Amino acid sequence: MRQLLSFVAAISLAIPCNGIQVYSENPFYWSRDGKPVLLLGGSGDDNLFQWAGAEFGDKLSKHLDLLVSVGGNYVRNTMSSRYDAVNGYNDTHMAYPFKKLASGKYDLDQWNDDYWTRLDTFLKETYARTIFVQLELWDLWATIGKEPWSKQPWNPDNNVNYAYDNTVLKRGASGDRQPFFDAVSGDTLDPVVKRYQDQFVGRIMEATLRYDHVLYQIDNESSFAYETSDYWARFMHSQADRRGKNIYVCDSRRFRSPSPYVTTNFCDWNNPDVHHPILHQDLYNYCDIAQNGGNIGQTHYDNLIWYRARLLEHSPRPINHVKIYKFIWPTGTSWHSRSEPDETIHATQRFWRTIFGGAASARHHRNKGNWGIGLESRAQADIKSMSMLTEAMNIFRMEPDNSVLTARAENEAYLIVEAGKQFAVYFTGQADRSVQIDLGKAGPSFTKRWLDIEHSAWQAESTMSGGGHHTLTTPGPGQWAVLVKKAKDTASPANPNASAAARAVLEYFYSLPSRSDKRIVSGQFLDHGTHANLDEVTQVHRMTGHWVGMIGGDYYGKGVGRSNNTFFDDPEWKLDADWRVTNPIFIDYWKKGGLVTLCLHALNPQTGNSSWMRKHGDTINLADILTPGRTGYDVWMRQLNLIAQGLQELEDEGVVVLFRPFHEMNRNWFWWGSSNSPAEFINLWRHMFDFMTYRKKLDNLLWVYSPGASAGHLLDFYPGDTYVDIVGLDSYKRTPAEIRDHGYNTLIALGKPFGLTEFGPDKLSNWDENPRKDYDYETFIHGVVQHLPSCTHFCIWHQYYGLHFQKNAKQCLAHPWVVNRRDLPAFGRPEQMR
């Protein structure tokens, strides 16, 4: 017998893993490197790996990019070779796993490289986009139905490896009467067929175990004997154990014929399709109940709540829904009795009820055959809106609980809640779209924000005073969600030992959005490294009569002689942190009543080049620079110590610093940016935070998180509330309206003070020597007031972006909302020179 071609799994090719695990703080959800994650998805087909074939061009990458662009992170992948099941079995453009010989038959001892290359490409593409894959080993209906079986390599008539008369397989049998899947256990154990099945599944595992973003499912709508499912669960776990991996396996049962036990009631504990996976957590360490998805309305939701309660009684674990159907197919009814309405209402309601019922995932089923809505525009709206909503709350601390709602009609509204802190209500668009909510004992005020689901648009935030009962009525027809959150009482610094002055500054920023005027601190960046100076700020003062409220600086780099081609090649960008020029300016400005903010264009610790990694074509391993003895560690620790020395000098002078390290981390141009995984970045941020806060005991820092606008993934890199004081956007959009649409709503939902941490209007210049001077900062401030009402500060970038260089700085700084240096509180400082 020819030996199977081995799959390359050398350590040198191993891909760094992010790791999906059950969330330790709430086992009904998933986590990625300890951070909880909700799986949201939709896709146009089930076996997406096949789209990596040459016949499909860039269809796969475009589809995955679309999913990510609307906030999705979850797809289904069956290992089948079925292209279309609507008009009979069709395998056009599909690859089979085994090599096809010149005779037209398959050799099950030889792999078809095309099939496995497609799988590997698919895994790489999903991994690169942080898209989690729920992979199904066997697709029952694409294997042993009458038409599929006639084309399958597994069919003895189609391979050179075995015949009907030396296996348990039956000529003329199809569907559940073909014992192909029974070959691994029981009375129908067949060592011949079993060996090839083992090799096939083992080959899949070799490919997938190089990654940690894959969840495993045994079959689609399984009607296997339980011994068969158990066999494959044990097989997969043993494959993972041999490689030191922990994996998650489910068996998505059918709950209807041809299952061994047929029921008309989903909530039937006597049904083994229900209790067998729940009672065998060692084999099935997560669940998928997509087959509840044929039910509609309140029944659909109640079934999920019942199932969740059974898990709570035995062993809680995530409940996935890898298929959100469009059609209606109640439990216990035959396939032929289903109805297929054209409207999307049942699919969209199921998607939202699933998440509001405490499930860990929801994916819109493929839109072939009118069975789902795939990644159509309405599915995109569901994914985007759910992502927007859950980014603004902590769903992982919430529980489904409709008892908090009254005056509620059946299937009108659904609630998920963290008692006394956050309440989210989904309105299906049915009944009068109005319910009563009990916020508990009277006390703190709450904020309320409505989300238009179909248009993925937040409404303006409003306030609800006290607890007790309140009426919630949707702003219009259709489906809506509302988020009610306890208003923050006082500012709590990320550093529990923050100085009194730092606390005072933070409390001041928290207070600004509620003021009627003097609520946006003006700011201007100075220059980089040893080129810092007050020239531009002084010029603004001469032009306007105002000193800006805040100045910004950097401990690194060169700031003069800009050129697109040579700017970051200057040797000064490759020098250690240097505060000798910046600090005296900061100290003087602070003592005269101003505020200061500091960013860091730190050099690459592994290459010694400037921070601009994309310019140099550099690479970096963030884990290495945090690990003693590895490349870059000593350099990075030296830089941290130098930065800390500069910050210590400022603390000795009483200066509070809005400290903004690792800005624009969601872009790919800096070495700390999006070419790294979010988990790696979060570790980097937290390492610096702990170093400065606990080792160096710097208590004068307010930590500012500032991703770049327009890049998306604004919260992927967020290190957590306990590591951040203030949030903001670095934006070179031309108008505040554009900024509103590219991250403002996402960041203010974190409940922390928000600012434009870097701003420069675009389309002024492409690093030209003669930049335009036509940007109107009076229009800018009016746009901030209109579109970014919660903005607490702005810091304009220097040179041709600056207030001194463009139009109407005087009108900008004279606006009633703007806070200049003389308007700031003392923050405990002695008598100031204004």
N, C-alpha and C positions, 0 to 999 in steps of 0.2 A: 504494500500500500504506500502511495506517495505521501510524504509528510506535508501537513498543512503549512503554508507560508506563514512564518511567524510575524507578529505585529511588533513594530519597533516601540519599545517602552523603556529605552535607556534613560538613566537619570539625567544625562546631558540634554535630553529632549523634554524632560518633565516640565510641565507648566506650573507656575506658582498658583496656588489655590486660594480662593477666598473663603470657601467653606460654608455650606448651608447646614444648619443644625436646628434642632428644636430650641426655641427661645427659653432660656433657663428661668426667666421671671414670669413667663406665662406660656405653658406648654401647648396651648391651642394655636400658637403662632410659630413662624419660622424666624431664624436670625441668620445673619451673615457676619462672621467674626465677632459675635457677641452683640451686634446691633440688630434690633428687631426689624423685620422686613415683611411687608404685605405683598403677595404675589398677584399681579393684575395683568391680564393679557387678552389677546385675541389674535387669530391668524387665519389666513385664507385656506389652509389645508392642514392635514394632520401629520403627514410624513414629510415635514419641511426639509429634512436632510436631503431628500431627493432633489430639491431645488438647487443644490450645490453642483448638480451636473452641468456640463458644458451647454446642453440644450437650452438651459434656462437663463443663460447670461448672468446679469447682476440682479436677477429677480429676488434672490434670497437676501442679499445685503440691503436692497432697497426696502424690502418688507420689514426686516428687523430694524432698520433705521427709522422707519415710520412708527413702529411700535414704541421705540425708545422716545421718539419726539413727543409723544402724547403721554409719557409717563409710565409706559408699560415695561414689564420685566419678566414675562412668563409666557412660555409656549408649550404646546404639546408636541411630541414626536413619536409616532408609531414607526416601527422598523419594517413596515410593509412596502410592497412594490405596487400598490394600487394607485393609479392616477385618478380614477373617477369611478364612483360607485352609483352614480345617478341613473345611467342608462346601461346597466350591466357592468361587468368587470372590464376595466381598461388599464393596461399597463404601458401605454405610450410614454416614451421618454423616461421610463423607470429602469432602475438597475436592480438585478437580483444579486443575492450575496455570493453565489457560486459561479464558477467559470463555466461558460457554455462552449462545448466542443464543436468541432466541425460537423459532427453528426447531428447537431441540433439538440443533443441531450446535455444535461449538466453533470459535472463531476463534483460531488459533495466533499471531496478531499482537496479541492482547489478553490481558493477564494477568487471572486471577481474584484479586482483592485478598484474598479470604478465605484462600486457600492461602498466600499470601506473608505475610500478617499472622500466621497460625499459626506459620510458620517463625520470624519475627522474635520473636514472644512466647516461643517455645520457647528460642531462643538467649539471650534476655535472662534467662529464668528459670534456665537452666542456668548461665549465666555468674555470676549473682548468688550461686549456691550453690557455686561452684567445682566444678562437675560437667563433666568433659570429655566431648565428643561425638565419636563415630566415625560420620561421616556418609557414607552410601552414595548415590552419584549415581543409579545405576540398580539397580532390583530386577528382575532377569531374569524371575523366576517370577510377578511381579505385573504384568508388562507384556505379554509375548508368548505366554503360555499361551492356549489356545483361548478360555476364558471371559474372562480379563482383556482380551485383545485386542479382543473384541467390544464392550467398554465404553471402551476407551482413546481419548482425543482424538487420539492419533497415528494411529489407524486411518483411512484415507482416507474410509471410509463415515461417519465421525463428525465430520469437520471440513470447512470451506469453503475450505481452502487448497491441497490437492493431491488427486490421484486415483491409483488404482492404475496407470492406463495412462501416467502421466508420472513415475513413481517406480520404484525397484527392488522395491517392496513387492509381495507376491503374495497375491491373493485366495484364501482357503481355506487358506492356510498358517498354521501356529502353531508354538509352541515354537521349537526351534533351526532349524526350516525357514523361519521368517519372517525375512528378511534385514534387519530394522529396524536392528539394531545394527551391521550391516556397511556402513551407508551412509556411513561416514566414511573408509573406506580401501579400498585394493585394487581388484580388478576390479568390485566392487559399489559403488564410490563414487557417491553420489547427491547432487549439490549442493542439491537441493530439500530433501530430508529432513535433510541435514547442517546446513543453515542454521538450521532450527528447533531441532535438537538443540543446536547451538552457542549459540543464544539462550537456551535453557532452562538449560543448564549455566552460562552466563555470568551469568544472573540469580541462580542459587544462589550463585555465587561472590561476587557483589556483596553479598548478604546476609551471608554467612558471614565474609568478609574484614574486616568491621568488628570481628571478635572474634579472639582468639588462643587459644581453648580448643577448637578444632575440628581433628580429624584427618580425612583424606579417604580414602575407599575407592571404587574405581571401580564395582564390582559385587558382588552377593551370589552366592557360589559360581560365579565367573566361568567360563564356557566360551567366552568371546569368542576370536576370532582375536587373536593377540598384537599384530598391527598395530593392531587396534581399541583394545586396552588402552593401548598405547603412545601412540596419538593422544590419548586423554583425559588421560593423565598429563602429556603435554607441554602440552596445552591448559590444564590447571589451573595448572601451574607458571608458564606465561606470564601467565595472569590475575593470579597473585600477584606476579610480578616487576614488572608494570606499576604495581602499587601499593606497591612496595618491601617486600613481605612474603615471608617464608620459610614454606612449608607442607610438610606431610608427607603423602605419598600411598602407598597400597598397592593391590595387586590381589589380592584373596582368591580364589585359584583353587579349582577344584572337585575335582581329583585323581581324577575318575571320569567316566564317560559323562554328558553328551555332550561332554566336553572333547576336543580334537583328539588327545590322547595318553591312552590309558586304561591304567592300571597296577593291579596287585593289591598293590603294595608301596609304601607311602608313602616309604620310604627308597630312592628310585630317582633318582639324579642325572640319568639320561638323560631323565627326564620334564621337558619344558619348563615344566610347571606348577610344578616345583620350581626349576629352574635359571634360567629366564628372569628372574623378578623379582630373584633374588639377583645375577645378573650385570649388571643394569641399575640400579645404585644411583642414578644421576642421575635416573631416573624414579621408582623405588620406594624411597624412603628410610626406609621401615619395612615390616614384614611382618605379615601376619595369616594364621595357619594354623588357623583355627577348624575347617576340614574334617578335621583330625586328630581332632577331638572325637567322631567316631563310634566310634573305637577305644576299647578298655577296658584296664584293668589295666596291667601292665608294658609292654605294647606301646605304649600311649598315651604313657607317659613316655619310653620309648626313642626313639620317633619325634621327640619334641621335642628330646631331647639330640642326636640325629643332625643335625637341621635346624640347631640352634644351632652345632654344630661346622662345618657348611658355611659359615655366615655368618662364623664366626671365621676360616676359611681365606680368605675373600674380603673382606668388609667388614661388621663387626659393626653391628647396628642393632636397635632394639626389635622383639620378637616379640609381637604382640597376639593375644588369643583373644576375639573379640567375641561368640562364641556357645559357651557350654558346654552341650552337649546332655544330655538325660536318656535318650534312646533309645540303642540299640546299632546302629551302622551302619558296619561295618569298611570300610576302604579297599578299593576294587575290587569291592565288592558292589553290587547294584542297590538302588534306593530301595525296591522292593517286598519285598526280603528283610530289611529292618530289623525289629528287635523293639522293642516299646515297653513295658518293664516299669513297673509302678506305683510301685515303690520308688525312692527318691531317691539310693541309694548310688552309682550310677555318676556322676551329676551332681556330687555333693559330692566324691567322690574325684578326678574330673577337675579340679575347681576348685583343689583343694589341690596335686595333682601339677603342674598348670600353673605355679603360682607357685614351687613347690619345684624345678621344672625350669628356672628362670631366665627365665621369661617376664615381659613388662612389663605385661600386663593379663590379667584374667579377668572375664568377665561371664556370669552365668547367663542362658541363652536364655529367651525368652518361654514362659509356661506355658499358652499356647493350644495345644490339640491334643496335649498330653502330650509336647511336644518339649523342654521345659526346665522349670525350676522358678521362673523369673521372679524375683519378689521375695516369694515365699511365705516363711513363717516359717523354713523350713530354709535357704533362700537367705540370709535376713537373718542367721542364725547364722553361716553361712560368712563373710559379708562382715565382720561385727562381730568375729569371732574372728581372722580374718586381719589386720584392722586393729589389733586389740589386740596380736597377736604382732609384727607388723612395726614398730609404734611402739616396742616394747621392744628392738628390735635394729636394726642397720644392714644391711638386706638388700642394699643397693647395693654393699657391699664383700664380698659372699658369692658363692660359686659352688656349683652342684649337684655333689655328689661322694659317691655311695653307697659308694665304696671304703673310706671311713672306718668303715663299719658291717660287722660280721660277725655270724654266727648269724642272718642275715636271710633269710626266705623271700621268694619272688617276690611283689611287690606288697604286702609287709607294712609297709615303712617307707621313707621317703625323707629324704635329708639335704641341707641347704644350709649352707655353712660358710665362715667366715673363719679360716684355719688358726691354731690356738693362741689364738684370741680369743673366737669365738662360734660355736656350733653349734646348729642348729635341726633337729629331727627330726619329721616328720609320720608318724603311725601311722594306717593305713587301717582298723584294727579287725579285720584278717584275721590268720590264723595264731595264734601264741601271744602276740602283742603284746609281744614282748621281743627286744631286740637288744643286741649289744655295740658300744660306741663307743670309738674310740681317740682320746684327747685329746692325744696327742703325748708328748714327753719329760716326765718327772716334773718338777714345779716348782710353779707357783702353784696356789692353790686356785681352784675354780670354784663358781659358784652355779647352782642348777637349779630351774626352775619349770615345772610342768605346766599346760597349758591344756586345759580341757574344751571341745571345739569346739562340740558341739551346744548347750551351755548358756552358752557365752561366759563362762566363769568360770575365773580363775586359782586354782591351789592355792597353799598356802604355800610360800615359798622355802626351799630347803635348800642345804647346802654339800657339795661333792664335793672331797675333798683330792687334790692332786697330779694328774699326768697319767696316761698309761697307759690301760689298758682298764677300762671301767666298764660295768655292766649297766644298761640302761634298760628298765623294765617299766611299762606304762601303769597308772595307779591303778585302772582299771576297764575294762569293755567299751566298745565304740564307738570313735569317732575322737578322737584326742588329738594335741597337739603339745607338745613339750618344748623349752625354751630353756636352753642351757647356756652361760654366759658366764664369762670370766676375771674373778675377783674383783679389785677395785681394791686396789692395794698402798698407795699414798699419795695424798694430796690434791694436785692440781695446780691452782693458782689460774688463773682466766681471764686475769688480768694476769700476764704472765711476770715482771714486776718487783715483784710484791706484796711488801710489807714483811714482816719476820720475824713481827711480831705478827699481821698478817692471815693469814699462812700457819699460824701456831699456832692461831688461832681456827678456820680452815677444817678443819685436821686434827682438832681437837677435835670438831667436828660430825660428821665422818666416823666417828669412833670411837664415838659414842654408841649406835647401834643394837646393837652387840655387847656392851654392858655389861649386867651383871645388875641394877644399880640406878643411880640418878642419871644418867638418860639423856634426859630431856626438859626443856629449859630453859623456865622459866615467863616470861611476859611480859605487859605491860599497856601499851596505847597511852595517851599523855598527853592531847594535844589538838592543835588545828591552829594553825600560824603563831604569832603573838604571844600567843596565849592558852595556850600550853604551860605546864604547871605540874605539880608533884609531888603535888598535893592528894590525888588518888585513890590514887596509889601509897602515899603516907604513911598514908592511911586503911586500906589493905590491911595495911600493916605493923602498925598498932595493933591490928587485928582478929586477925591471925594470928601475929604475931611474926616474919614473914618479909618481906624485901625481894625482890621478884620479880627473876629473873635478868636480864631484859632490859626496857628501856623503848623505846617507839616514839614517833616524832614526825613532823612535816611542816613544810616551809618555807613553806607556803602556807595561806591561808584563815582562816576564823573558826570558832570552836568552841563558842560559847555561844548561847543563845536559839534552839534548834532549832525549826524549823517546816517541815513538808513543803512549804508553799506559798512560803515566803519565804527559806528557809535559804540557797540558792545565789544569791539576788538581792542579798545583802548586799554593799556595796561592797568590804569587806575581801577577798572572794574574787577581786577583780579587780586586786589589788595585786601588785607584783613579789615575787619570792622574798625572804624575810626570816628570817634565822637568829639575830637578836639575842637572842631569848628562849630558843629551843630549844637553841642551842649551849652556853651556860653550864650548863644542866641536864645535857646529854649529857656534857660534860667532867667534871663533878663525879661523875656516876653511874659513868662509866668508871673514874675514879681511885679510887672506893670499891669497885671490884671487879665492876661490872656490865657488861652488853653493851648496845649501842644499835642500833636499826634505824630507817631513814628512808624514808618514802614521799613522793611529790610530787603534790599536786593542782594541777598547773601550769595557769595560765590559757591560754586558747586564743590562740595567737600571731596568728591571722588576724582574730579578732573582738574580742579583749580581754575576752571574757566568761569566766566561771569554767570550770573543767575539765568541768563537767557539761553536755556538749553537748546531750544530749537535752532537758534542761530548757529551754534557750534556743532550740531548733530550729536550732542552728548547723550549718554545714558546714565542711569543711576539706580542703585538698589537702596531704597530707603531703610530697609531692615538692616542692612550692613552698617550704615552710619550710626545706628543706635545700638550696635552690638560690639562690645570690646573685642579688639583683636582683628576686626574686619576692616576692609578698605573704606577709608573715609571717616572712621570713628574718631580717631585722634584729631583730625582736622576740624571736624564738626564740634567736638567738645571744646577745642581751643576757641572757635568762633563764639560758641555760647558763653564762654567765660569772658571774652572781650565785650560782647554785647551786655552782659550782666554788669561789668565794671562801669560802662557808660550809664546804664540805668541806675546803678547804685549812686553815682554822682548826682543824678537828678533827684533821687529820693533824699539824699543828704541835704539838698536845697529845698525840699518840700514840694517838688514839682510832680504833679499827677500827669501820667502819660496815657493817652489813648493809644495803646500798643497794638499795631496792626501787622503781625508777621504773616508770611505765607499768603499774601494777597493773590487774588485771581487764580486760586488753586484749581478751579474747574476748567481752566484753559490749559493748553498743552505747551506753552512757551517757556515757562519757568521749570527748573528742575524738580520743584515740589508739586508740580501740577498734575493734570489729568492723565498723563502717561503712566502715572502710578495708580494703584487701586485706591479707592476711598479708604479702605481699612488701613493701608499703609500710611496714608496722609494723616488720618486721625491719630494713629500712634505717634507720628512725628509731632503733631500739634500738642498732644497730651504730654509727651516727653519734655518739650520745651516749657509747657505750663508748669509741670511738676518741678523742673529744674529751677526755674525763676522763682516760683512761689514757695517751695518747701526747702530746696537746697540753698538757694541764695536769699530767701526770705525777703524778696522785693514786694512790698505792700503798696506801692504807689502806681501799680499798673491796672488799667481797665482794658480787658482783652477784646479786640475787635475782629470779627469774622467778616471778610469782605470778598465774596466771589465776584467774578466778572459777569456783567449783564449779557444776555443773549446766548450764553454758552449752554444754558440748561444745567441740569444736575446741581441745582443751587444748594440742595440740602444733602446730597450724597456724601459730601466731605465734612458735614457739620460735626464738630467734635463733641457736642452735647451741651445742654444748658449749664451744666456745672463747670464748663471750661470757657464760657463766653459771656461777656457783659453787654456788648453792643454789636449790632449787625449792620451791614451796609452793602452797597454795590459800587464797584468800580465801573463807570459807564462812560463810554465815548459816543453815546447816542446824541442826536442833535436836540431832542426835545424831551422834557419830563414825561410827556404822554407815552413816548416809546419806552421809557424806563418803567413806567407803570405796567406796561404789557410784557416786560421782560424780567420779572423777578420781584418787583416791589411787594405785590400781594403775598407772594410766597414767604418773603422774609419777615414782613411785619406780623404775619401769623405766628411767629415764634414768641411774640409778646415782649420783645426786647426793644430798646430804643434803636431807631433806624436812621441811617444817614447816607448821603452820597459821599462815600469815603474817598473817591477820586472822580472828578468830572472834567471832561474836556469835550467840547462840541466837535463832532466829526465833520468831514468835508472842508476843513480849513486848509489842510495841506497834507501832502504825502511826503513829509520830511523835506519840503521844498525850502529854498532859501528866501522865497518871497511869499509867505503864507498870507491868506486873506485876513481881513480885519473887519468882517461884517457880522460877527455874531453879536446878538443883542442880549446882554445879561439882564436887562429889565424884563424882556419877554421870558427869559429863563425863570426868574423868581416868580413871576405870575403863573408860569406853568407848574412850578413846584407847589405853589399854594393850591392850585386847582386839582392837580393829578396825584400829588404825593403829600397829602395833608398831614400824615404822621411823621414826615421827615423832620429830624431834629438838628441836622447840621449838613453843610456841604463843604468840601475842600476842593477848590479849583486847582487843576494841574498848572504847572508853571510854563514859562516861555510864551509861545504864541497862543496858548490856551488861556492865559492869565487874565485876571480882571483888569490889569493895567494895559493890556494889549488890545482887547476887544471893546465893543461899544457899551455905553450906558452902565458902567460900574457904579456910578454915583446913585442912579435911580435904584439899582439893585440893593445896595447897602442901606439906602434910605427907606426901603419898604418897611411898613409897620411890623411885619413878622420877623424881620431880620435882627439878630442879636450880634452886635459888634463888641469890641473889647470893653468899651466903657459901660456896656449894659450888663456885663456878667456879674454874678455875685462874688463876694470875696473868697468863699470856700476856705475860710480860716486864715487867709493871708493877712499880713500887716497892712498898714495904710499904703494904698497903691498910687502909683504915678500914672495917671490916665492921659 
